[in-house]
Amino acid sequence: MEEVLRTNDLVKLSYVQHLLNEAGISHFVADQHMSAVEGNIGAFPRRVMVAEADVNCAKRALSGVEPG
């Protein structure tokens, strides 16, 4: 799996997941449960991961989303 986006913004994360779902691209959000460890301060960004074969399609689907 390869990372296509990294963010602390939970709204952006939700939007990115929606875009990937609409495009039919399977994805995984890494570090999603770190908030329990970090005390919900947003120190650890969540990473959106897709299969290597889907990286180009995912980047096209997320082209309107600013990085970070």
Backbone as ProteinMPNN parsed JSONL, in Angstrom:
{"seq_chain_A": "MEEVLRTNDLVKLSYVQHLLNEAGISHFVADQHMSAVEGNIGAFPRRVMVAEADVNCAKRALSGVEPG", "coords_chain_A": {"N_chain_A": [[0.843, -1.178, 0.0], [0.404, 2.28, -0.646], [0.958, 5.64, 0.396], [-1.323, 8.276, -0.191], [-2.262, 10.61, 0.808], [-1.828, 12.749, 3.615], [-3.001, 13.94, 6.641], [-4.115, 16.095, 9.324], [-6.56, 17.103, 9.512], [-9.76, 16.331, 10.159], [-12.131, 16.735, 8.792], [-11.3, 17.095, 6.145], [-10.198, 14.564, 5.798], [-12.487, 12.942, 5.917], [-13.798, 13.858, 3.609], [-11.949, 13.111, 1.636], [-12.069, 10.324, 1.906], [-14.694, 9.947, 1.074], [-14.489, 10.789, -1.64], [-12.738, 8.823, -2.636], [-14.275, 6.526, -2.206], [-16.435, 7.069, -3.935], [-15.095, 6.93, -6.349], [-14.589, 4.282, -6.427], [-12.324, 3.202, -5.278], [-10.449, 1.219, -3.225], [-9.377, 1.783, 0.091], [-7.325, 2.559, 2.972], [-7.183, 3.907, 6.197], [-4.494, 4.82, 7.9], [-3.123, 5.061, 11.181], [-5.393, 5.973, 12.387], [-6.444, 5.454, 14.888], [-4.732, 6.588, 16.66], [-5.425, 8.82, 18.074], [-6.499, 8.078, 20.503], [-4.263, 7.453, 21.935], [-2.707, 9.76, 21.811], [-4.204, 11.676, 23.086], [-6.047, 13.166, 21.696], [-4.976, 15.517, 20.489], [-4.148, 16.017, 17.955], [-1.562, 15.538, 17.025], [-0.522, 13.485, 15.523], [-0.701, 12.872, 12.201], [-3.228, 11.47, 10.084], [-2.939, 8.881, 7.705], [-3.766, 8.259, 4.377], [-4.036, 5.376, 2.638], [-3.56, 3.496, -0.355], [-3.817, 0.728, -2.667], [-0.929, -0.176, -4.577], [-1.464, -0.388, -7.313], [-3.588, 1.321, -7.613], [-2.755, 3.906, -7.201], [-2.31, 6.035, -9.1], [-4.929, 6.475, -10.072], [-6.163, 7.203, -7.686], [-4.797, 9.551, -7.055], [-5.652, 11.166, -9.16], [-8.396, 11.272, -8.539], [-8.26, 12.702, -6.208], [-7.278, 15.124, -6.943], [-8.337, 17.703, -6.672], [-8.148, 18.253, -4.024], [-6.346, 19.955, -1.641], [-3.009, 19.28, -0.59], [-1.926, 17.974, 2.653]], "CA_chain_A": [[0.0, 0.0, 0.0], [1.149, 3.535, -0.721], [0.278, 6.816, 0.938], [-1.721, 9.282, -1.171], [-2.562, 11.85, 1.51], [-1.566, 12.766, 5.061], [-3.651, 15.129, 7.171], [-4.66, 16.155, 10.68], [-7.893, 17.674, 9.351], [-10.722, 15.231, 10.093], [-13.119, 17.045, 7.755], [-10.639, 16.766, 4.876], [-10.073, 13.111, 5.765], [-13.807, 12.418, 5.576], [-14.032, 14.209, 2.212], [-11.063, 12.257, 0.838], [-12.645, 8.979, 1.932], [-15.878, 10.005, 0.213], [-14.035, 10.828, -3.03], [-12.197, 7.51, -3.002], [-15.413, 5.601, -2.287], [-17.166, 7.387, -5.164], [-14.271, 6.471, -7.469], [-14.468, 2.829, -6.339], [-10.947, 2.873, -4.91], [-10.304, 0.719, -1.854], [-8.363, 2.54, 0.831], [-7.154, 2.277, 4.39], [-6.692, 5.073, 6.924], [-3.521, 4.413, 8.912], [-2.969, 5.937, 12.353], [-6.705, 6.509, 12.725], [-6.746, 5.277, 16.305], [-3.682, 7.206, 17.477], [-6.004, 9.87, 18.915], [-6.686, 7.528, 21.842], [-2.961, 7.472, 22.589], [-2.172, 11.115, 21.86], [-5.06, 12.574, 23.845], [-6.852, 13.953, 20.756], [-4.382, 16.836, 20.243], [-3.857, 16.149, 16.532], [-0.123, 15.52, 16.783], [-0.204, 12.446, 14.548], [-1.593, 12.924, 11.047], [-3.754, 10.219, 9.542], [-2.429, 8.635, 6.353], [-4.674, 7.525, 3.511], [-3.246, 4.419, 1.878], [-4.248, 2.735, -1.402], [-2.978, -0.287, -3.309], [0.01, 0.383, -5.551], [-2.103, -0.338, -8.629], [-4.612, 2.376, -7.618], [-2.174, 5.197, -6.814], [-2.563, 7.066, -10.115], [-6.369, 6.766, -10.064], [-6.457, 7.91, -6.435], [-4.269, 10.921, -7.177], [-6.573, 11.897, -10.039], [-9.641, 11.486, -7.802], [-7.987, 13.67, -5.137], [-6.539, 16.258, -7.508], [-8.909, 18.957, -6.202], [-7.925, 18.382, -2.582], [-5.003, 20.431, -1.383], [-2.262, 18.369, 0.297], [-1.676, 18.382, 4.036]], "C_chain_A": [[0.891, 1.245, 0.0], [0.288, 4.686, -0.208], [-0.065, 7.789, -0.187], [-2.061, 10.611, -0.513], [-2.271, 11.668, 2.995], [-2.17, 14.054, 5.603], [-4.045, 14.964, 8.633], [-6.108, 16.619, 10.659], [-8.917, 16.549, 9.157], [-11.813, 15.479, 9.062], [-12.548, 16.695, 6.382], [-10.516, 15.252, 4.721], [-11.397, 12.468, 5.35], [-14.123, 12.673, 4.104], [-13.206, 13.325, 1.28], [-11.611, 10.833, 0.784], [-13.878, 8.915, 1.033], [-15.473, 9.978, -1.259], [-13.503, 9.469, -3.489], [-13.307, 6.468, -3.112], [-16.195, 5.814, -3.573], [-16.412, 6.895, -6.394], [-14.089, 4.95, -7.468], [-13.071, 2.357, -5.986], [-10.897, 2.433, -3.45], [-9.178, 1.463, -1.168], [-8.368, 2.139, 2.295], [-6.616, 3.538, 5.049], [-5.791, 4.58, 8.051], [-3.453, 5.47, 10.007], [-4.29, 6.542, 12.805], [-6.981, 6.437, 14.223], [-5.656, 5.835, 17.223], [-4.242, 8.278, 18.402], [-6.234, 9.372, 20.338], [-5.386, 7.588, 22.636], [-2.467, 8.894, 22.804], [-3.027, 12.089, 22.652], [-5.839, 13.534, 22.968], [-6.294, 15.353, 20.493], [-3.988, 17.038, 18.788], [-2.385, 16.129, 16.175], [0.272, 14.512, 15.706], [-1.178, 12.52, 13.382], [-2.049, 11.531, 10.626], [-3.245, 10.102, 8.115], [-3.443, 7.81, 5.574], [-3.827, 6.678, 2.572], [-4.128, 3.72, 0.843], [-3.276, 1.705, -1.96], [-2.103, 0.372, -4.366], [-0.632, 0.549, -6.931], [-3.106, 0.815, -8.744], [-4.061, 3.774, -7.348], [-2.501, 6.292, -7.821], [-4.033, 7.458, -10.151], [-6.742, 7.559, -8.81], [-5.965, 9.347, -6.508], [-5.14, 11.764, -8.091], [-7.864, 12.225, -9.304], [-9.474, 12.57, -6.737], [-7.306, 14.935, -5.643], [-7.071, 17.617, -7.036], [-8.703, 19.22, -4.723], [-6.499, 18.855, -2.353], [-4.292, 19.526, -0.38], [-2.132, 18.913, 1.706], [-2.835, 18.432, 4.905]], "O_chain_A": [[1.981, 1.251, 0.572], [-0.933, 4.696, -0.36], [0.777, 8.096, -1.032], [-2.142, 11.634, -1.193], [-2.443, 10.584, 3.553], [-1.89, 15.138, 5.091], [-4.276, 13.855, 9.115], [-6.804, 16.539, 11.671], [-8.936, 15.895, 8.115], [-12.366, 14.527, 8.511], [-13.223, 16.078, 5.558], [-10.712, 14.722, 3.627], [-11.417, 11.554, 4.526], [-14.658, 11.797, 3.425], [-13.704, 12.85, 0.26], [-11.613, 10.209, -0.278], [-14.077, 7.935, 0.315], [-16.05, 9.225, -2.043], [-13.791, 9.026, -4.601], [-13.283, 5.624, -4.007], [-16.578, 4.849, -4.234], [-17.032, 6.487, -7.376], [-13.504, 4.394, -8.398], [-12.672, 1.249, -6.347], [-11.263, 3.192, -2.552], [-8.145, 1.742, -1.777], [-9.283, 1.476, 2.782], [-5.7, 4.171, 4.525], [-6.261, 3.998, 9.029], [-3.707, 6.648, 9.757], [-4.295, 7.532, 13.537], [-7.689, 7.288, 14.761], [-5.665, 5.579, 18.427], [-3.615, 8.617, 19.406], [-6.173, 10.158, 21.284], [-5.401, 7.752, 23.856], [-1.881, 9.207, 23.841], [-2.611, 13.227, 22.87], [-6.252, 14.599, 23.427], [-7.069, 16.288, 20.293], [-3.537, 18.123, 18.419], [-1.995, 16.65, 15.13], [1.299, 14.679, 15.05], [-2.367, 12.255, 13.558], [-1.33, 10.547, 10.798], [-3.132, 11.1, 7.402], [-3.923, 6.785, 6.058], [-3.009, 7.196, 1.811], [-5.284, 3.394, 1.114], [-2.066, 1.798, -1.752], [-2.498, 1.365, -4.977], [-0.363, 1.526, -7.629], [-3.437, 1.238, -9.852], [-4.83, 4.732, -7.274], [-2.929, 7.377, -7.427], [-4.356, 8.642, -10.25], [-7.552, 8.483, -8.878], [-6.657, 10.262, -6.062], [-5.347, 12.949, -7.831], [-8.378, 13.337, -9.428], [-10.429, 13.271, -6.403], [-6.81, 15.732, -4.847], [-6.316, 18.589, -7.007], [-9.046, 20.292, -4.225], [-5.55, 18.226, -2.821], [-4.909, 19.056, 0.576], [-2.213, 20.119, 1.942], [-2.71, 18.766, 6.083]]}, "name": "protein", "num_of_chains": 1, "seq": "MEEVLRTNDLVKLSYVQHLLNEAGISHFVADQHMSAVEGNIGAFPRRVMVAEADVNCAKRALSGVEPG"}
